[in-house]
């Protein structure tokens, strides 16, 4: 395994009494697509700004391939940056915008021309080279911003919510393009977003932050399927949470109870404190059936149709409201408000939650 391109050690950023970053340790691998994910105020943009050199750390250290760059100004770090608001020069053509970082670095004119043409091709914008930014759509401007950030072959590309200003369909299209571009170039991407779908669909690894601290990190499917605590489970997708009494344990299998109904929960390595288990259960892991088909009975309160899926809110007299996600194509039960139903899940469907970090 190669050494990481970036190593961040105990990174702390204080604004008065507020810790925007609180002793963050993180490594970034060469060529990785790493996403910093979290709600507003979680510290993700502050961490990206610290890596870029725009927000000097109060404490801690940042190393680039083993070299301390903590105190280096942004222009010496040689990182590309793509902003949410594009930040294109309005009085320059597309071609001149892309050429600007190369001219600042005093590259030869022949090299500049070659790199500009290459970068226009990367983002499929060759036909727009002589237009002004105001003559292009938001998606086109973002492609040019990306081409400009890549023009000088940066060691790391930093992307601060670059797609958040675009409409849903265009965002989805550009997600595919960004991922494809990363795969073809092999440049290290560090991407900031609050959009869970973006993080899951594009990233090699996702780092979830809250209150300036890392809550959990890992590959997308591991994070989604095995969230560590309630914050991660609730922020990365939808989850139902249940505090249920434990009736027994045999090896990695726990027996929990809902009223008079007992059911197994596979919980390898889970630490159980006391006699109550806090469980997270994804809506798509719950089966919906006719009364008596599954282990618990309830009544549908509300249905939301979403095209390929529908969200069904079911009331149960012990658990309370439970959200169920069901495919609309050839569904077993056609849900409607007031309909009596049953529901259940497999023994490995629930995830045991850890206590929230202090």
N, C-alpha and C positions, 0 to 999 in steps of 0.2 A: 504494500500500500504506500502511495506517495505521501510526502508531507503536505499538510494543508497549505493553501495559498494564503489564508488569513487566520490568525489566531487572536481572539479577543479575550482578555483576562480581567475579570473582576471590574468590568466597565461600569462606572458610576457617573451619573450626571444629575447634579442638584440645581434646582432653581429655588433659592431660598430654602424653606423647610421641605419642599416637595422633591422626591426622588423620581425623576423621569426615567432613569435607569438605576437599578439597584443590584450591583455586584453580578453582572451578567458575564458568564463564561460561554464562549461559542467558538467552534472551529468551522471553517468553510473549505471544502475540498476543491482542488483544481478542476475546473470545468463543470462544477455543480450548478444546478438551478435550485437555489435556496430561496424559500419564501418566508418572510416575516409576517405573521398573521396575528391580528388582534383587533379589538374594538378601539374607538377613539380614546386617546389617553393611555393606551397600553404601553407605549414606549417604542413601538416599531419604527416610526419615522425618526425619532430621536436617535435610535441605534443606527439607522441608515445614515443620518447626518453626521454622526460621530465617525463612522467608517469613511465617509467622504471627506471629512476634515472641516465641515461647516459648524459643528457643535463640539468644541474641545471638551474632553472628559474632565470631570472633577477629580476622579481617581481612576486607576486602571491603566491598561496598556493594549495597544493594537500592533500586531506584527504582520508584515507582509513578507512571506517566504522567509521568516526568521529575522527580518530586519525591523527594528522598532520605528514605526512611523507615527507614533502617538502625537508628536508635536509638529509634524510636517504639515505645511499648508496644503490646501486642496490641489493647487496646480502642480505640486511636486509628487502627488500620489499616482497620477496617470490613470485615473479611473474615469470611465464614461458615465454620464448621468442623463436619465430621461425623466422629465417631470410630468406631473399631471396636466399642467397647463401648456405643454409643448415648448414654450420659451424660445420660439423661433424669432429671428430678427425680422421685423415686419418690412424693413426697407431693402432687404436682400432677396434675391431670387433663391429658389430651391438649391440651385447649383452652388451659389455663393454661401448659403447657410451650411451646406455640407463641407465646403472647402475651408470654412473659417477656422476650425481647430487645427487644420494642417498648416494654414498660413501663419497662425500664431506660433506654431512650432518650427517655422521657417523651413518647411520641406521644399524640395525643388519643384518648380512648376510642372515638370513632366510627371512627377510622382503624384502631385495633387490632382492633375487631370485624370490620371489612371485610377486613383482611389475613389474619386467622386463618381466616375462612371461605374466602377465596381459596386459601390454602395447603393447607387440608384437601382442597379440590377437586383441587389439583395432584397430590396423592399418593393420591387416591381413598379418603380416610379420614373422610368426613363423618359416617358412622354411628358413629364411635368417639370423637367429640369429648369426651364426658363420662366416658370410662373412665379408669382409672388404668393406668400403664405395666405393672404386674404382671398386669393382666388381658388382656394382648396377647402374641402370639407375637413371636419375634425379628424376623421380616420386617416385621411391623406396627410394632414399635418403631423399626426403622430408617427406615421411611417417615416416622414422626413426627419423628425426629431430622433428617431431610432437610428437612421442612417448617419446623421451627424455624430451621434454618440459613438458609433462604431468606426468612424472614418479614420481615426488615428490608431486603430488597433489597441484599444485599452486592455489592461490586464484583467480588469473587473468592470462589469457593467452594472450600475446601480439604477433601479427603476422604482420611482416613487408613485405608486397608484397611477400608472400611465394610461389605464383604460377607463378610469372611473367617470370621465366626462362623456363617454360614448354611449349610444343606445345599446340595448340588450343584444340584438342580433349582430351588430358590428363588433361589440366586445367579444362575442363568442368566436367570430371569424378571426379576429386579431389574436385571440388566445392560441388558436391553432398555428397561426403564422409565427408568433413569437416562439412557441415551443419548437417548431420546425427549424427556425433560424438558429436557436440555441443548439439543437442537435447537430446542425450542419457546421456551425462555426467552432463549437467546443469552448467558447468563452465562458468564464464564470459569471453567472447572473445572480444578483441579490435583489429580490423583488419584494416590494411592500404592498400589501393589500388588506382590506377588511372583508373582502368577498371570499367566502369559504369555497364556493365552486371554482373560482379562479385558482385558489391555492391547491385544491385537490387535483385539478385537471392538468396543471402545467408542471408542478414541482417534482424534483427528485427527493427533496426533503422539506418539511414544513416545521417552522419554529413558532409556537403559539405563546404570545406574551400577554400578561395582565399586570397592571400596576408596576411596570418597569422590571418585571421578573419573568424568566422563562418558566412556563407551566409544564410544557411537554414538547418534545421534538421527535421527529421520526419520518419514515416514508408515509405517504398519504393513507394507504390502506390500513397500516398498523395504527395510525392515530385515530382513524374513523372507527375501526372495529374494536380497538382497545384503549379508549380514553382513560386517563388516569384518575381524573376527578370530575366533579359536577360541572365546573366551569368549562373544561375542555369538551365534555360530552354535549353540553348545551350550546356552546358556541360553534362547534364544528358539526353542523347538521342539527336535527331535531331529536330529542330524547324524552322518554317518560321516566320519571324518577319515583321509586317506591321504597319506603322504609318498612321492611317486613321482618317479622320475628323468625328466628332460626330455631327449628325443632330438632335438628340433629346433623351429624357430620360423619361421613365415611370416606376416608381418603380425601380426594379433591372435590367430592360431591357433597353439597350442603342440601338440607331439606328446609324449605321455607314454607310459610303458610299465608294464605289469604282467606281469612275466616276459617271455615271448616275444611277448606281445600288445601292439600299439601302438594308440593311439586319440587323436583330436583333442580338445583342450580350448579352447573359445572364452574368451579372457581379455583383453578390450579394456582397455588401460591398465594391466594388471598389471605390477608390477615383479618380475622374477625374479632372485633372488640365488643364485648358485651353480647347480648342476645338479639340484636337487631342488625339487619344487613341493609345497607343503602345500595340499591341497584339502579342501573340505567338500562333502558330497553328501547331500542330504535323502533320507530313506528312500522318500518317495512318488515320487521322480524315477527310481527304479530299476525296470526291467521284469524280471519273472520269467517264465522260459519252460522248456520241456522241454529236456533235454540237446541241445546243438548249435544251438539256435535263436538264442541270444544270444552275445556275444563271450567271456564267461568262464564257466567251469564250477565248480560247488561242490556242497556237500551241506547240506541243511537240518538244523540242529541243534535248533531249538526253534520252536514256533508259539504265539502268544498271540492268542486270538480276542477281538475287541473290539466285536462287533456288525456295524457297517457296514464295518469294516476288520479285517484281522488283521496282526499284526507277525510277520515271519518272520526268524529269525536264520540266516544262511547262512555256512558256513565255506569259505574259499578258501585254498589253500596258500601264496599270496604275501601277499594283503591281510589275511588273518585273518578274524575274524568281521565280518559286514556286516549291518546291520539294514535290512530291506526292508518297506515298508508297502504292502499290496495290498488293493484293494476286494474284499469277499466276494461281491458281487452279480455273477454270471456271470464269475467269475475264470477266467483261462486255465489255470492250474495249481492243483489242489487241494493245498495244502501239508500235509506231515506230516513228522515227524522221521525222518531217515535217507534221505529221498528225494533222488536225484541231480537237479540242476536246472542251468539256465544263467541268467545275468543280464547286463544291460547297461543303458546309459543314453545319452542324446543328448549331442552335443558341447557344448551350452550348459547342461548340468545341473549341472556342478561350479562352485564358486566358489573363487577363489584367496584364501587367507588371508594377511593382513598379519601381521607380527610383533606380539606383544603389546606394548601401551604400557608404557614403563618407569615 
